[in-house]
Amino acid sequence: MEATVGELRRMLEIHDDDDVLSFGGLDFYRLKRRGPKLAPVEFDQQLSTDSDGKVIIENWD
C-alpha cells in the first residue's frame, strides 16, 4: 500500500495529537527520505512477500 502525505494527513486530522497509532504488531522505527518524493515508513522487522504474494515478517533480533 502506498499513500501520499496529504492522504495520511486527511486521515489523521480527526485524531488528537496524543492518540496512539498501532501498526498491527510491527514496531515503528522511522521515516527516512529515499528520494525527492519518497519517504518509506520503516519498521524494526523485515517485511517481504513470498511467491504467492503473502507477507513474510522477519524479526532481526
C-alpha distance matrix in Angstrom:
0.0 3.7 6.8 10.4 13.0 14.8 12.3 12.1 15.9 16.5 14.8 16.8 20.0 21.3 21.3 24.1 24.0 25.0 22.5 20.7 16.9 16.1 13.3 14.3 16.9 15.3 17.5 16.1 17.9 17.2 15.5 17.0 17.3 16.8 17.8 19.0 15.6 13.3 13.2 11.0 11.1 13.5 14.8 18.2 16.9 15.9 12.8 13.0 12.9 16.2 17.7 16.7 13.0 13.5 12.1 15.2 15.8 18.9 20.9 22.7 25.9
3.7 0.0 3.8 6.9 9.8 11.8 9.9 10.1 13.7 14.6 13.7 15.6 18.5 20.4 20.6 23.3 22.8 24.3 22.2 20.8 17.2 17.1 14.7 16.5 19.0 16.9 18.4 16.3 17.6 16.1 13.7 14.9 14.6 14.3 14.8 15.6 12.1 10.1 10.4 9.2 10.1 13.1 15.3 18.9 18.3 17.3 14.7 15.2 15.6 19.1 20.5 19.9 16.2 16.9 15.3 18.0 18.3 21.0 22.7 24.0 27.2
6.8 3.8 0.0 3.8 6.6 8.1 6.1 6.8 10.1 11.0 10.5 12.6 15.1 17.4 17.8 20.5 20.2 22.2 20.2 19.4 16.0 16.8 15.1 17.4 20.1 18.2 19.3 16.8 18.1 16.2 13.6 15.1 14.6 15.2 15.3 15.2 11.5 10.4 10.5 10.2 10.8 14.4 16.7 20.4 20.4 20.0 17.7 18.6 19.2 22.7 24.2 23.4 19.7 20.2 18.5 21.1 21.0 23.6 24.9 26.3 29.2
10.4 6.9 3.8 0.0 3.8 5.3 5.1 6.4 8.7 10.0 10.8 12.4 14.3 17.2 17.8 20.2 19.6 22.0 20.7 20.2 17.3 18.7 17.4 20.2 22.7 20.6 21.1 18.1 19.0 16.4 13.2 14.4 13.3 14.3 13.8 12.9 9.2 9.2 9.6 10.7 11.8 15.6 18.3 22.1 22.5 22.2 20.3 21.4 22.3 25.9 27.4 26.8 23.1 23.8 21.9 24.3 23.9 26.2 27.2 28.2 31.1
13.0 9.8 6.6 3.8 0.0 3.8 5.5 5.1 6.1 8.7 9.9 10.4 12.0 15.3 15.6 17.4 16.4 19.1 18.2 18.1 15.6 17.7 16.9 20.1 22.3 20.2 20.2 16.8 17.5 14.7 11.6 13.1 12.3 14.3 14.1 13.0 9.9 9.8 9.1 10.9 11.3 15.0 17.7 21.4 22.5 22.7 21.4 23.0 24.4 28.1 29.9 29.5 25.7 25.9 23.7 25.7 24.8 26.8 27.3 28.0 30.6
14.8 11.8 8.1 5.3 3.8 0.0 3.8 5.4 5.0 6.2 8.7 9.8 10.4 13.8 15.0 17.1 16.7 19.8 18.8 19.4 17.2 19.5 19.2 22.2 24.8 23.0 23.2 20.0 21.0 18.3 15.3 16.9 15.8 17.8 17.1 15.4 12.2 13.0 12.8 14.6 14.9 18.7 21.2 24.9 25.9 26.1 24.6 26.0 27.1 30.7 32.3 31.5 27.8 28.2 26.2 28.5 27.8 30.1 30.6 31.6 34.1
12.3 9.9 6.1 5.1 5.5 3.8 0.0 3.8 5.5 5.2 6.3 8.7 10.1 12.6 14.0 16.8 17.0 19.6 18.0 18.3 15.7 17.6 17.2 19.8 22.7 21.4 22.1 19.3 20.9 18.7 16.0 18.1 17.5 19.0 18.7 17.6 14.0 14.1 13.8 14.7 14.6 18.4 20.4 24.2 24.7 25.0 23.0 24.3 25.0 28.5 30.0 28.9 25.2 25.5 23.8 26.4 25.9 28.5 29.3 30.6 33.2
12.1 10.1 6.8 6.4 5.1 5.4 3.8 0.0 3.8 5.4 5.0 6.0 8.5 11.1 11.5 14.0 13.9 16.3 14.6 14.6 12.1 14.2 14.1 17.0 19.7 18.3 18.7 15.9 17.7 15.7 13.5 16.1 16.2 18.2 18.6 17.9 14.6 14.0 12.7 13.1 12.2 15.8 17.6 21.2 22.0 22.7 21.1 22.9 24.0 27.6 29.6 28.6 24.8 24.6 22.4 24.7 23.7 26.2 26.6 27.9 30.3
15.9 13.7 10.1 8.7 6.1 5.0 5.5 3.8 0.0 3.8 5.4 5.0 5.9 9.3 10.0 12.1 11.9 14.9 13.9 14.9 13.2 16.0 16.6 19.6 22.2 20.9 20.8 17.8 19.3 17.0 14.9 17.4 17.4 19.9 20.0 18.8 15.9 15.8 14.4 15.6 14.7 18.2 20.0 23.5 24.8 25.7 24.4 26.4 27.7 31.3 33.4 32.4 28.6 28.3 26.1 28.2 27.0 29.2 29.3 30.5 32.6
16.5 14.6 11.0 10.0 8.7 6.2 5.2 5.4 3.8 0.0 3.8 5.5 5.3 7.9 10.0 12.8 13.7 16.6 15.1 16.4 14.8 17.4 18.1 20.7 23.7 22.9 23.3 20.5 22.5 20.4 18.3 20.8 20.7 22.9 22.8 21.4 18.2 18.4 17.5 18.3 17.5 21.1 22.7 26.2 27.1 28.0 26.3 28.1 28.9 32.4 34.1 32.8 29.1 28.9 27.1 29.5 28.7 31.2 31.6 33.0 35.2
14.8 13.7 10.5 10.8 9.9 8.7 6.3 5.0 5.4 3.8 0.0 3.8 5.8 7.0 8.4 11.7 13.0 15.2 13.0 13.8 11.9 14.2 15.0 17.3 20.4 20.0 20.7 18.4 20.8 19.4 17.8 20.7 21.1 23.2 23.6 22.8 19.5 18.9 17.6 17.7 16.3 19.6 20.6 24.1 24.8 25.9 24.0 25.9 26.6 30.0 32.0 30.4 26.8 26.2 24.4 26.8 25.9 28.6 29.0 30.8 32.8
16.8 15.6 12.6 12.4 10.4 9.8 8.7 6.0 5.0 5.5 3.8 0.0 3.8 5.5 5.4 8.3 9.2 11.5 9.7 11.0 9.8 12.8 14.2 17.0 19.7 19.1 19.3 16.8 19.1 17.7 16.5 19.7 20.5 23.1 23.8 23.1 20.1 19.4 17.5 17.7 15.8 18.8 19.7 22.9 24.1 25.6 24.3 26.7 27.9 31.3 33.6 32.3 28.6 27.7 25.5 27.5 26.0 28.4 28.3 29.9 31.6
20.0 18.5 15.1 14.3 12.0 10.4 10.1 8.5 5.9 5.3 5.8 3.8 0.0 3.8 5.4 7.7 9.2 12.2 11.1 13.4 13.0 16.2 17.9 20.6 23.3 22.8 22.7 20.2 22.3 20.6 19.2 22.2 22.7 25.4 25.8 24.6 21.8 21.6 19.9 20.6 19.0 22.2 23.2 26.4 27.8 29.3 28.1 30.4 31.5 35.0 37.2 35.8 32.1 31.4 29.2 31.3 29.8 32.2 31.9 33.4 35.0
21.3 20.4 17.4 17.2 15.3 13.8 12.6 11.1 9.3 7.9 7.0 5.5 3.8 0.0 3.8 6.9 9.7 11.9 10.2 12.8 12.9 15.8 18.1 20.2 23.0 23.2 23.4 21.3 23.9 22.7 21.8 25.0 25.8 28.5 29.0 28.0 25.1 24.7 22.9 23.2 21.2 24.0 24.6 27.6 28.8 30.5 29.2 31.5 32.4 35.8 38.0 36.2 32.8 31.7 29.7 31.8 30.4 32.9 32.6 34.4 35.8
21.3 20.6 17.8 17.8 15.6 15.0 14.0 11.5 10.0 10.0 8.4 5.4 5.4 3.8 0.0 3.8 6.6 8.2 6.4 9.2 9.9 13.1 15.8 18.1 20.5 20.7 20.5 18.6 21.2 20.3 19.9 23.4 24.7 27.5 28.6 27.9 25.2 24.4 22.0 22.0 19.6 22.1 22.3 24.9 26.4 28.5 27.5 30.2 31.5 34.8 37.3 35.8 32.3 30.9 28.6 30.3 28.5 30.7 30.1 31.8 32.9
24.1 23.3 20.5 20.2 17.4 17.1 16.8 14.0 12.1 12.8 11.7 8.3 7.7 6.9 3.8 0.0 3.8 5.4 5.3 9.0 10.8 14.4 17.3 19.8 21.7 21.8 21.0 19.0 21.3 20.5 20.4 23.8 25.4 28.5 29.7 29.0 26.7 25.8 23.2 23.4 20.8 23.0 23.1 25.4 27.3 29.7 29.2 32.1 33.7 37.1 39.9 38.5 35.0 33.5 30.9 32.2 30.1 31.9 30.9 32.3 33.1
24.0 22.8 20.2 19.6 16.4 16.7 17.0 13.9 11.9 13.7 13.0 9.2 9.2 9.7 6.6 3.8 0.0 3.8 5.7 8.4 10.3 14.1 16.8 19.8 21.1 20.7 19.3 17.0 18.8 17.7 17.8 21.1 22.8 26.2 27.5 26.9 25.0 24.0 21.1 21.5 18.9 20.9 21.1 23.3 25.6 28.1 28.0 31.1 33.1 36.6 39.4 38.4 34.9 33.3 30.4 31.5 29.1 30.6 29.3 30.3 31.1
25.0 24.3 22.2 22.0 19.1 19.8 19.6 16.3 14.9 16.6 15.2 11.5 12.2 11.9 8.2 5.4 3.8 0.0 3.8 6.3 9.4 12.7 15.9 18.5 19.4 19.4 17.9 16.2 18.2 17.9 18.8 22.3 24.5 27.7 29.4 29.3 27.4 26.0 22.8 22.7 19.6 21.0 20.6 22.3 24.6 27.5 27.6 30.9 32.9 36.3 39.4 38.3 34.9 33.0 30.0 30.8 28.1 29.5 27.8 29.0 29.3
22.5 22.2 20.2 20.7 18.2 18.8 18.0 14.6 13.9 15.1 13.0 9.7 11.1 10.2 6.4 5.3 5.7 3.8 0.0 3.8 6.6 9.8 13.2 15.5 16.9 17.3 16.5 15.1 17.8 17.8 18.6 22.3 24.5 27.4 29.2 29.2 26.9 25.3 22.2 21.7 18.5 20.0 19.4 21.3 23.1 25.9 25.6 28.7 30.5 33.7 36.7 35.4 32.1 30.1 27.3 28.3 25.9 27.6 26.3 27.9 28.4
20.7 20.8 19.4 20.2 18.1 19.4 18.3 14.6 14.9 16.4 13.8 11.0 13.4 12.8 9.2 9.0 8.4 6.3 3.8 0.0 3.8 6.5 9.9 12.2 13.2 13.7 12.8 11.8 14.8 15.4 16.7 20.4 23.0 25.6 27.8 28.3 26.1 24.0 20.7 19.6 16.2 17.2 16.1 17.8 19.5 22.4 22.3 25.6 27.4 30.6 33.7 32.5 29.3 27.2 24.2 24.9 22.3 23.9 22.5 24.2 24.7
16.9 17.2 16.0 17.3 15.6 17.2 15.7 12.1 13.2 14.8 11.9 9.8 13.0 12.9 9.9 10.8 10.3 9.4 6.6 3.8 0.0 3.8 6.6 9.4 11.0 11.0 10.8 9.6 12.9 13.4 14.4 18.2 20.6 22.9 25.1 25.8 23.3 21.1 18.0 16.5 13.1 14.3 13.4 15.6 16.9 19.5 19.0 22.1 23.9 27.1 30.2 29.0 25.7 23.7 20.7 21.7 19.3 21.2 20.3 22.2 23.2
16.1 17.1 16.8 18.7 17.7 19.5 17.6 14.2 16.0 17.4 14.2 12.8 16.2 15.8 13.1 14.4 14.1 12.7 9.8 6.5 3.8 0.0 3.8 5.8 7.4 8.1 8.8 8.9 12.6 14.0 15.4 19.0 21.7 23.5 26.0 27.1 24.6 21.9 18.9 16.7 13.1 13.8 12.0 13.9 14.6 17.2 16.6 19.7 21.3 24.4 27.5 26.2 23.1 20.8 17.9 18.6 16.3 18.3 17.5 19.8 20.8
13.3 14.7 15.1 17.4 16.9 19.2 17.2 14.1 16.6 18.1 15.0 14.2 17.9 18.1 15.8 17.3 16.8 15.9 13.2 9.9 6.6 3.8 0.0 3.8 5.7 5.3 7.1 7.3 11.0 12.6 13.8 17.2 19.8 21.1 23.7 25.2 22.7 19.7 16.9 14.2 10.7 11.1 9.2 11.5 11.5 13.8 12.9 15.9 17.6 20.7 23.9 22.8 19.6 17.4 14.3 15.1 12.8 15.1 14.8 17.2 18.7
14.3 16.5 17.4 20.2 20.1 22.2 19.8 17.0 19.6 20.7 17.3 17.0 20.6 20.2 18.1 19.8 19.8 18.5 15.5 12.2 9.4 5.8 3.8 0.0 3.8 5.7 8.7 10.2 13.8 15.9 17.3 20.4 23.1 24.0 26.6 28.3 25.7 22.6 20.0 17.0 13.8 13.7 11.3 12.9 12.0 14.2 12.9 15.6 16.8 19.4 22.6 21.1 18.4 15.6 12.8 13.6 11.6 14.3 14.3 17.3 18.6
16.9 19.0 20.1 22.7 22.3 24.8 22.7 19.7 22.2 23.7 20.4 19.7 23.3 23.0 20.5 21.7 21.1 19.4 16.9 13.2 11.0 7.4 5.7 3.8 0.0 3.8 6.5 9.3 12.6 15.4 17.5 20.5 23.5 24.4 27.4 29.5 27.2 23.9 21.0 17.8 14.5 13.4 10.2 10.7 9.9 12.7 12.4 15.5 17.1 19.5 23.0 22.0 19.5 16.5 13.4 13.1 10.3 12.1 11.4 14.4 15.3
15.3 16.9 18.2 20.6 20.2 23.0 21.4 18.3 20.9 22.9 20.0 19.1 22.8 23.2 20.7 21.8 20.7 19.4 17.3 13.7 11.0 8.1 5.3 5.7 3.8 0.0 3.8 6.3 9.2 12.0 14.2 16.9 20.0 20.8 23.9 26.1 24.1 20.6 17.7 14.5 11.1 9.7 6.5 7.3 6.8 9.6 9.7 13.2 15.5 18.3 21.9 21.4 18.6 16.0 12.4 11.9 8.8 10.3 9.5 12.0 13.5
17.5 18.4 19.3 21.1 20.2 23.2 22.1 18.7 20.8 23.3 20.7 19.3 22.7 23.4 20.5 21.0 19.3 17.9 16.5 12.8 10.8 8.8 7.1 8.7 6.5 3.8 0.0 3.8 6.3 9.6 12.5 15.3 18.7 20.0 23.3 25.5 23.8 20.4 17.1 14.2 10.7 8.8 5.4 5.5 7.0 10.5 11.7 15.4 18.2 21.1 24.8 24.6 21.8 19.4 15.7 14.8 11.3 11.8 9.9 11.4 12.4
16.1 16.3 16.8 18.1 16.8 20.0 19.3 15.9 17.8 20.5 18.4 16.8 20.2 21.3 18.6 19.0 17.0 16.2 15.1 11.8 9.6 8.9 7.3 10.2 9.3 6.3 3.8 0.0 3.8 6.2 8.9 12.0 15.4 17.0 20.2 22.1 20.5 17.3 13.8 11.4 7.7 6.4 4.5 6.4 8.8 11.5 12.4 16.1 19.0 22.3 25.7 25.7 22.5 20.6 16.9 16.6 13.5 14.1 12.7 13.5 15.0
17.9 17.6 18.1 19.0 17.5 21.0 20.9 17.7 19.3 22.5 20.8 19.1 22.3 23.9 21.2 21.3 18.8 18.2 17.8 14.8 12.9 12.6 11.0 13.8 12.6 9.2 6.3 3.8 0.0 3.8 7.3 9.6 13.3 15.0 18.4 20.6 19.6 16.4 12.7 10.7 7.7 5.4 4.6 5.6 9.0 11.2 13.0 16.6 19.9 23.2 26.6 27.1 24.0 22.3 18.6 17.8 14.7 14.5 12.9 12.6 14.2
17.2 16.1 16.2 16.4 14.7 18.3 18.7 15.7 17.0 20.4 19.4 17.7 20.6 22.7 20.3 20.5 17.7 17.9 17.8 15.4 13.4 14.0 12.6 15.9 15.4 12.0 9.6 6.2 3.8 0.0 3.8 6.3 10.0 12.2 15.3 17.2 16.4 13.4 9.6 8.5 6.2 5.2 6.9 9.0 11.9 13.3 14.6 17.8 21.0 24.5 27.7 28.2 24.9 23.8 20.2 19.9 17.2 17.3 16.2 15.7 17.6
15.5 13.7 13.6 13.2 11.6 15.3 16.0 13.5 14.9 18.3 17.8 16.5 19.2 21.8 19.9 20.4 17.8 18.8 18.6 16.7 14.4 15.4 13.8 17.3 17.5 14.2 12.5 8.9 7.3 3.8 0.0 3.8 6.8 9.4 12.1 13.6 12.6 9.8 6.0 5.9 4.8 6.0 9.0 11.8 14.1 14.8 15.4 18.1 21.0 24.7 27.4 28.0 24.5 23.9 20.5 20.8 18.7 19.2 18.7 18.4 20.7
17.0 14.9 15.1 14.4 13.1 16.9 18.1 16.1 17.4 20.8 20.7 19.7 22.2 25.0 23.4 23.8 21.1 22.3 22.3 20.4 18.2 19.0 17.2 20.4 20.5 16.9 15.3 12.0 9.6 6.3 3.8 0.0 3.8 6.2 9.3 11.3 11.2 8.5 5.3 6.2 7.1 7.6 11.1 13.4 15.5 15.5 16.3 18.5 21.6 25.1 27.7 28.7 25.3 25.1 21.9 22.0 20.1 20.3 19.9 19.0 21.5
17.3 14.6 14.6 13.3 12.3 15.8 17.5 16.2 17.4 20.7 21.1 20.5 22.7 25.8 24.7 25.4 22.8 24.5 24.5 23.0 20.6 21.7 19.8 23.1 23.5 20.0 18.7 15.4 13.3 10.0 6.8 3.8 0.0 3.8 5.8 7.5 8.0 5.9 4.3 6.9 9.3 10.6 14.3 16.8 18.6 18.0 18.4 20.0 22.8 26.3 28.4 29.5 26.1 26.4 23.5 24.0 22.6 23.0 23.0 22.1 24.9
16.8 14.3 15.2 14.3 14.3 17.8 19.0 18.2 19.9 22.9 23.2 23.1 25.4 28.5 27.5 28.5 26.2 27.7 27.4 25.6 22.9 23.5 21.1 24.0 24.4 20.8 20.0 17.0 15.0 12.2 9.4 6.2 3.8 0.0 3.8 7.2 7.9 5.4 5.6 7.2 10.5 11.3 15.0 17.4 18.4 17.1 17.3 18.3 20.9 24.2 26.1 27.5 24.2 25.0 22.3 22.8 21.9 22.2 22.7 21.7 24.8
17.8 14.8 15.3 13.8 14.1 17.1 18.7 18.6 20.0 22.8 23.6 23.8 25.8 29.0 28.6 29.7 27.5 29.4 29.2 27.8 25.1 26.0 23.7 26.6 27.4 23.9 23.3 20.2 18.4 15.3 12.1 9.3 5.8 3.8 0.0 3.8 5.5 5.0 7.1 9.6 13.2 14.6 18.4 21.0 22.0 20.5 20.3 20.9 23.1 26.3 27.8 29.2 25.9 27.0 24.7 25.5 25.0 25.5 26.3 25.4 28.6
19.0 15.6 15.2 12.9 13.0 15.4 17.6 17.9 18.8 21.4 22.8 23.1 24.6 28.0 27.9 29.0 26.9 29.3 29.2 28.3 25.8 27.1 25.2 28.3 29.5 26.1 25.5 22.1 20.6 17.2 13.6 11.3 7.5 7.2 3.8 0.0 3.8 6.0 8.5 11.8 15.0 17.1 20.9 23.8 24.9 23.7 23.3 24.0 25.9 29.3 30.6 31.7 28.3 29.5 27.3 28.5 27.9 28.7 29.4 28.7 31.8
15.6 12.1 11.5 9.2 9.9 12.2 14.0 14.6 15.9 18.2 19.5 20.1 21.8 25.1 25.2 26.7 25.0 27.4 26.9 26.1 23.3 24.6 22.7 25.7 27.2 24.1 23.8 20.5 19.6 16.4 12.6 11.2 8.0 7.9 5.5 3.8 0.0 3.8 6.9 10.0 13.1 15.8 19.5 22.7 23.6 22.5 21.5 22.2 23.9 27.3 28.6 29.3 25.8 27.0 24.9 26.5 26.1 27.3 28.2 28.0 31.1
13.3 10.1 10.4 9.2 9.8 13.0 14.1 14.0 15.8 18.4 18.9 19.4 21.6 24.7 24.4 25.8 24.0 26.0 25.3 24.0 21.1 21.9 19.7 22.6 23.9 20.6 20.4 17.3 16.4 13.4 9.8 8.5 5.9 5.4 5.0 6.0 3.8 0.0 3.8 6.3 9.7 12.2 15.9 19.1 19.8 18.6 17.8 18.6 20.5 24.0 25.6 26.4 22.9 23.9 21.5 22.8 22.3 23.5 24.4 24.2 27.4
13.2 10.4 10.5 9.6 9.1 12.8 13.8 12.7 14.4 17.5 17.6 17.5 19.9 22.9 22.0 23.2 21.1 22.8 22.2 20.7 18.0 18.9 16.9 20.0 21.0 17.7 17.1 13.8 12.7 9.6 6.0 5.3 4.3 5.6 7.1 8.5 6.9 3.8 0.0 3.8 6.6 9.1 12.8 16.0 17.2 16.6 16.2 17.8 20.2 23.8 25.9 26.6 23.0 23.3 20.5 21.5 20.4 21.5 21.9 21.7 24.6
11.0 9.2 10.2 10.7 10.9 14.6 14.7 13.1 15.6 18.3 17.7 17.7 20.6 23.2 22.0 23.4 21.5 22.7 21.7 19.6 16.5 16.7 14.2 17.0 17.8 14.5 14.2 11.4 10.7 8.5 5.9 6.2 6.9 7.2 9.6 11.8 10.0 6.3 3.8 0.0 3.8 6.1 9.6 12.9 13.7 13.0 12.4 14.2 16.6 20.3 22.7 23.3 19.7 19.8 16.9 17.8 16.6 17.8 18.4 18.5 21.6
11.1 10.1 10.8 11.8 11.3 14.9 14.6 12.2 14.7 17.5 16.3 15.8 19.0 21.2 19.6 20.8 18.9 19.6 18.5 16.2 13.1 13.1 10.7 13.8 14.5 11.1 10.7 7.7 7.7 6.2 4.8 7.1 9.3 10.5 13.2 15.0 13.1 9.7 6.6 3.8 0.0 3.8 6.8 10.4 11.5 11.8 11.5 14.0 16.7 20.4 23.1 23.4 19.8 19.2 15.9 16.6 14.9 16.1 16.3 16.8 19.5
13.5 13.1 14.4 15.6 15.0 18.7 18.4 15.8 18.2 21.1 19.6 18.8 22.2 24.0 22.1 23.0 20.9 21.0 20.0 17.2 14.3 13.8 11.1 13.7 13.4 9.7 8.8 6.4 5.4 5.2 6.0 7.6 10.6 11.3 14.6 17.1 15.8 12.2 9.1 6.1 3.8 0.0 3.8 7.0 8.4 8.9 9.6 12.6 15.9 19.4 22.5 23.1 19.8 18.8 15.2 15.1 12.8 13.3 13.1 13.1 15.9
14.8 15.3 16.7 18.3 17.7 21.2 20.4 17.6 20.0 22.7 20.6 19.7 23.2 24.6 22.3 23.1 21.1 20.6 19.4 16.1 13.4 12.0 9.2 11.3 10.2 6.5 5.4 4.5 4.6 6.9 9.0 11.1 14.3 15.0 18.4 20.9 19.5 15.9 12.8 9.6 6.8 3.8 0.0 3.8 5.3 7.2 8.5 12.1 15.4 18.6 22.1 22.5 19.4 17.8 14.0 13.3 10.4 10.7 9.9 10.5 12.9
18.2 18.9 20.4 22.1 21.4 24.9 24.2 21.2 23.5 26.2 24.1 22.9 26.4 27.6 24.9 25.4 23.3 22.3 21.3 17.8 15.6 13.9 11.5 12.9 10.7 7.3 5.5 6.4 5.6 9.0 11.8 13.4 16.8 17.4 21.0 23.8 22.7 19.1 16.0 12.9 10.4 7.0 3.8 0.0 3.8 6.8 9.4 13.1 16.5 19.3 22.9 23.6 21.0 19.0 15.2 13.5 10.1 9.1 7.3 7.2 9.2
16.9 18.3 20.4 22.5 22.5 25.9 24.7 22.0 24.8 27.1 24.8 24.1 27.8 28.8 26.4 27.3 25.6 24.6 23.1 19.5 16.9 14.6 11.5 12.0 9.9 6.8 7.0 8.8 9.0 11.9 14.1 15.5 18.6 18.4 22.0 24.9 23.6 19.8 17.2 13.7 11.5 8.4 5.3 3.8 0.0 3.8 6.3 9.9 13.2 15.7 19.4 20.1 17.7 15.5 11.8 9.8 6.4 5.5 4.8 6.2 9.0
15.9 17.3 20.0 22.2 22.7 26.1 25.0 22.7 25.7 28.0 25.9 25.6 29.3 30.5 28.5 29.7 28.1 27.5 25.9 22.4 19.5 17.2 13.8 14.2 12.7 9.6 10.5 11.5 11.2 13.3 14.8 15.5 18.0 17.1 20.5 23.7 22.5 18.6 16.6 13.0 11.8 8.9 7.2 6.8 3.8 0.0 3.8 6.7 10.4 12.9 16.5 17.7 15.3 13.7 10.2 8.1 5.8 5.0 6.5 7.2 10.8
12.8 14.7 17.7 20.3 21.4 24.6 23.0 21.1 24.4 26.3 24.0 24.3 28.1 29.2 27.5 29.2 28.0 27.6 25.6 22.3 19.0 16.6 12.9 12.9 12.4 9.7 11.7 12.4 13.0 14.6 15.4 16.3 18.4 17.3 20.3 23.3 21.5 17.8 16.2 12.4 11.5 9.6 8.5 9.4 6.3 3.8 0.0 3.8 7.1 10.2 13.7 14.4 11.8 10.3 6.7 5.7 4.8 6.5 9.0 10.7 14.2
13.0 15.2 18.6 21.4 23.0 26.0 24.3 22.9 26.4 28.1 25.9 26.7 30.4 31.5 30.2 32.1 31.1 30.9 28.7 25.6 22.1 19.7 15.9 15.6 15.5 13.2 15.4 16.1 16.6 17.8 18.1 18.5 20.0 18.3 20.9 24.0 22.2 18.6 17.8 14.2 14.0 12.6 12.1 13.1 9.9 6.7 3.8 0.0 3.8 6.8 10.1 11.3 8.9 8.3 5.7 5.2 6.7 8.4 11.7 13.2 16.8
12.9 15.6 19.2 22.3 24.4 27.1 25.0 24.0 27.7 28.9 26.6 27.9 31.5 32.4 31.5 33.7 33.1 32.9 30.5 27.4 23.9 21.3 17.6 16.8 17.1 15.5 18.2 19.0 19.9 21.0 21.0 21.6 22.8 20.9 23.1 25.9 23.9 20.5 20.2 16.6 16.7 15.9 15.4 16.5 13.2 10.4 7.1 3.8 0.0 3.8 6.8 7.6 5.3 5.2 4.4 5.5 8.7 11.0 14.6 16.5 19.8
16.2 19.1 22.7 25.9 28.1 30.7 28.5 27.6 31.3 32.4 30.0 31.3 35.0 35.8 34.8 37.1 36.6 36.3 33.7 30.6 27.1 24.4 20.7 19.4 19.5 18.3 21.1 22.3 23.2 24.5 24.7 25.1 26.3 24.2 26.3 29.3 27.3 24.0 23.8 20.3 20.4 19.4 18.6 19.3 15.7 12.9 10.2 6.8 3.8 0.0 3.8 5.4 5.3 5.5 6.6 6.8 10.5 12.4 16.1 18.1 21.2
17.7 20.5 24.2 27.4 29.9 32.3 30.0 29.6 33.4 34.1 32.0 33.6 37.2 38.0 37.3 39.9 39.4 39.4 36.7 33.7 30.2 27.5 23.9 22.6 23.0 21.9 24.8 25.7 26.6 27.7 27.4 27.7 28.4 26.1 27.8 30.6 28.6 25.6 25.9 22.7 23.1 22.5 22.1 22.9 19.4 16.5 13.7 10.1 6.8 3.8 0.0 3.8 5.5 7.5 9.8 10.6 14.3 16.1 19.9 21.7 24.9
16.7 19.9 23.4 26.8 29.5 31.5 28.9 28.6 32.4 32.8 30.4 32.3 35.8 36.2 35.8 38.5 38.4 38.3 35.4 32.5 29.0 26.2 22.8 21.1 22.0 21.4 24.6 25.7 27.1 28.2 28.0 28.7 29.5 27.5 29.2 31.7 29.3 26.4 26.6 23.3 23.4 23.1 22.5 23.6 20.1 17.7 14.4 11.3 7.6 5.4 3.8 0.0 3.8 5.6 9.0 10.8 14.5 17.0 20.7 23.1 26.1
13.0 16.2 19.7 23.1 25.7 27.8 25.2 24.8 28.6 29.1 26.8 28.6 32.1 32.8 32.3 35.0 34.9 34.9 32.1 29.3 25.7 23.1 19.6 18.4 19.5 18.6 21.8 22.5 24.0 24.9 24.5 25.3 26.1 24.2 25.9 28.3 25.8 22.9 23.0 19.7 19.8 19.8 19.4 21.0 17.7 15.3 11.8 8.9 5.3 5.3 5.5 3.8 0.0 3.8 6.5 9.2 12.6 15.5 19.1 21.4 24.6
13.5 16.9 20.2 23.8 25.9 28.2 25.5 24.6 28.3 28.9 26.2 27.7 31.4 31.7 30.9 33.5 33.3 33.0 30.1 27.2 23.7 20.8 17.4 15.6 16.5 16.0 19.4 20.6 22.3 23.8 23.9 25.1 26.4 25.0 27.0 29.5 27.0 23.9 23.3 19.8 19.2 18.8 17.8 19.0 15.5 13.7 10.3 8.3 5.2 5.5 7.5 5.6 3.8 0.0 3.8 6.5 9.9 13.0 16.5 19.2 22.1
12.1 15.3 18.5 21.9 23.7 26.2 23.8 22.4 26.1 27.1 24.4 25.5 29.2 29.7 28.6 30.9 30.4 30.0 27.3 24.2 20.7 17.9 14.3 12.8 13.4 12.4 15.7 16.9 18.6 20.2 20.5 21.9 23.5 22.3 24.7 27.3 24.9 21.5 20.5 16.9 15.9 15.2 14.0 15.2 11.8 10.2 6.7 5.7 4.4 6.6 9.8 9.0 6.5 3.8 0.0 3.8 6.5 9.9 13.2 15.9 18.8
15.2 18.0 21.1 24.3 25.7 28.5 26.4 24.7 28.2 29.5 26.8 27.5 31.3 31.8 30.3 32.2 31.5 30.8 28.3 24.9 21.7 18.6 15.1 13.6 13.1 11.9 14.8 16.6 17.8 19.9 20.8 22.0 24.0 22.8 25.5 28.5 26.5 22.8 21.5 17.8 16.6 15.1 13.3 13.5 9.8 8.1 5.7 5.2 5.5 6.8 10.6 10.8 9.2 6.5 3.8 0.0 3.8 6.6 10.1 12.8 15.6
15.8 18.3 21.0 23.9 24.8 27.8 25.9 23.7 27.0 28.7 25.9 26.0 29.8 30.4 28.5 30.1 29.1 28.1 25.9 22.3 19.3 16.3 12.8 11.6 10.3 8.8 11.3 13.5 14.7 17.2 18.7 20.1 22.6 21.9 25.0 27.9 26.1 22.3 20.4 16.6 14.9 12.8 10.4 10.1 6.4 5.8 4.8 6.7 8.7 10.5 14.3 14.5 12.6 9.9 6.5 3.8 0.0 3.8 6.7 9.7 12.4
18.9 21.0 23.6 26.2 26.8 30.1 28.5 26.2 29.2 31.2 28.6 28.4 32.2 32.9 30.7 31.9 30.6 29.5 27.6 23.9 21.2 18.3 15.1 14.3 12.1 10.3 11.8 14.1 14.5 17.3 19.2 20.3 23.0 22.2 25.5 28.7 27.3 23.5 21.5 17.8 16.1 13.3 10.7 9.1 5.5 5.0 6.5 8.4 11.0 12.4 16.1 17.0 15.5 13.0 9.9 6.6 3.8 0.0 3.8 6.3 9.1
20.9 22.7 24.9 27.2 27.3 30.6 29.3 26.6 29.3 31.6 29.0 28.3 31.9 32.6 30.1 30.9 29.3 27.8 26.3 22.5 20.3 17.5 14.8 14.3 11.4 9.5 9.9 12.7 12.9 16.2 18.7 19.9 23.0 22.7 26.3 29.4 28.2 24.4 21.9 18.4 16.3 13.1 9.9 7.3 4.8 6.5 9.0 11.7 14.6 16.1 19.9 20.7 19.1 16.5 13.2 10.1 6.7 3.8 0.0 3.8 5.7
22.7 24.0 26.3 28.2 28.0 31.6 30.6 27.9 30.5 33.0 30.8 29.9 33.4 34.4 31.8 32.3 30.3 29.0 27.9 24.2 22.2 19.8 17.2 17.3 14.4 12.0 11.4 13.5 12.6 15.7 18.4 19.0 22.1 21.7 25.4 28.7 28.0 24.2 21.7 18.5 16.8 13.1 10.5 7.2 6.2 7.2 10.7 13.2 16.5 18.1 21.7 23.1 21.4 19.2 15.9 12.8 9.7 6.3 3.8 0.0 3.8
25.9 27.2 29.2 31.1 30.6 34.1 33.2 30.3 32.6 35.2 32.8 31.6 35.0 35.8 32.9 33.1 31.1 29.3 28.4 24.7 23.2 20.8 18.7 18.6 15.3 13.5 12.4 15.0 14.2 17.6 20.7 21.5 24.9 24.8 28.6 31.8 31.1 27.4 24.6 21.6 19.5 15.9 12.9 9.2 9.0 10.8 14.2 16.8 19.8 21.2 24.9 26.1 24.6 22.1 18.8 15.6 12.4 9.1 5.7 3.8 0.0
